[in-house]
Amino acid sequence: MGGLVPFPVEYSSPEHETPIIGEQPPTVAGAAANQCRQPEQKLPLLLLHRFQNFKFPFFSVLQTKYTILDPHADPPDPSFPVRSKSARLMLCMGSAPLTSDDLDRYPAVECVLGTITGNNHFDLAACRRRGIRVTSAGDVFSDDVADYAIGLTIDVQRRASVADRFVRSGSWPVQNEYILGSKVSGNRVGIVGLGNIGSRIAKRFEAFGCTIAYNSRNIKSHVTYTYYANVGDLASIIDILIVCCALTNETYHVINKDVMTALGKTGIIVNVGRGALIDEKELVEFLVRGEIGGAGLDVFEHEPHVPEELLALDNVVLSPHRAAFTSDSFQALEKLVLHNLHAFFSNEPFQAEIRLD
């Protein structure tokens, strides 16, 4: 889930029946004009941190409970430069990078609430130095991403998208031959990153009668799957490689030329983690030369750019970084965010807090 990942505009908060359809979030000035709203000065300050063109779903809920300080408000809020310096709580929307320089501009911030699973967009070291607490979306999206990983695998192996195009193009009545796919059940699956998402993916593949092996930061004592400390060694004994670990300095391009060579000509790669986990240039070359069997990609190294060579390959399924996004997951995210907002101002425990020690 890296890069700019705006929330779907069709999402509608469960507390509000009017859907957000491509509109900009209401401005602070517009919200203040709402006569039904409590006086703004009585509401706690909530500082937003987001990309300028980022759409997010439950703004209307937040503005009834908090005074929203938005650096990208349109029209601009003239009080923002002064009031933002006294805001204690920041809500970071999507994957907008939060740097040490950003935190310098907001000296009163005590807590940053994240809205995605990953945390590589946060300068966690800067947060630690300042004593700022940080949360993420926890496992809100985990089931949806796991489902999607299975879906991409089936699509690549059974060529479901290719079959759809075959029928839509009118080829079925006139073309007798159709390229065969491969079965999913009974395959050997390797998972890079056996965390919340990876564990759910493993359980789903077990239902297909697949054998599971994994690579992770640590051996998971609660599972019986075979552990491989080296990703290349893992790739050499499997048919399907699922990539779903966090993106860190250590995991950047963890799927490299050597790993793809070990996977071999019949192996496939499915990436629902971050685009930069894979050396994308090498992946494209391996796929074009037929040196791996296929790929299912929900994420890319330079989103939203997708290498042009991949567009013509029938053994590659492409998705615009949407594995996590369902109406169910966004309702769960809203519930989590509202809980943590309340917890901060009530001095209660957070959910999905990131350990910074």
VENWOTA-V509604 format. One record per backbone hydrogen bond with DSSP energy under -0.5 kcal/mol. NH is the residue of the N-H (numbers start at 1). CO is the residue of the C=O. Records with the same first field share a line. If there is no record, write none. Layout:
# VENWOTA-V509604
NH: CO  CO
This chain:
# VENWOTA-V509604
5: 3
7: 55
11: 8
16: 13
19: 17
20: 11
21: 19
22: 20
31: 27
32: 28
33: 29
34: 31
35: 33
37: 34
42: 39
43: 40
44: 65
46: 67
47: 89
48: 69
49: 91
54: 51
59: 56
62: 58
63: 59
64: 61
65: 62
66: 62
67: 44
68: 66
69: 46
70: 68
71: 48  69
73: 70
78: 76
80: 77
83: 79
84: 80
85: 82
86: 83
87: 84
90: 111
91: 47
92: 90  113
93: 49  91
96: 93
98: 121
99: 97
103: 99
104: 100
105: 101  102
106: 102  103
109: 106
110: 88
111: 88
112: 133
113: 90
114: 112  135
115: 92
122: 119
123: 98
124: 122
127: 123
128: 124
129: 125
130: 126
131: 127  128
132: 127
133: 110
135: 112
136: 352
137: 116
140: 137
142: 139
143: 139
145: 141
146: 142
147: 143
148: 144
149: 145
150: 146
151: 147
152: 148
153: 149
154: 150
155: 151
156: 152
157: 153
158: 154
159: 155
160: 155
163: 159
164: 160
165: 161
166: 162
167: 163
168: 164
169: 165
170: 167
171: 166
172: 166
174: 171
175: 171
176: 174
182: 157
186: 208
187: 184
189: 187  211
190: 240
191: 213
192: 190  242
193: 191  215
195: 193
199: 195
200: 196
201: 197
202: 198
203: 199
204: 200
205: 201
206: 202
207: 203
208: 205
209: 206
210: 205
211: 187
213: 189
214: 226
215: 191
221: 219
223: 220
226: 212
228: 214
234: 230
235: 231
236: 232
237: 234
238: 235
239: 188
240: 188
241: 268
242: 190  240
243: 241  270
244: 192  242
248: 246
252: 248
253: 276
254: 251
255: 277
256: 254
260: 256
261: 257
262: 258
263: 259
264: 260
267: 264
268: 239
269: 294
270: 241
271: 296
272: 243  270
273: 243
275: 300
277: 274
278: 275
279: 255
280: 278
283: 279
284: 280
285: 281
286: 282
287: 283
288: 284
289: 285
290: 287
291: 286
292: 286
293: 264  267
294: 267
295: 315
296: 269
297: 317
298: 271  296
299: 271
302: 305
303: 300
305: 302
310: 307
311: 307  308
312: 309
313: 310
314: 312
316: 313
317: 295
319: 297
321: 298  319
325: 322
326: 324
330: 326
331: 327
332: 328
333: 329
334: 330
335: 331
336: 332
337: 333
338: 334
339: 335
340: 336
341: 337
342: 338
343: 339
344: 340
345: 341
346: 342
347: 343  344
348: 343
354: 134
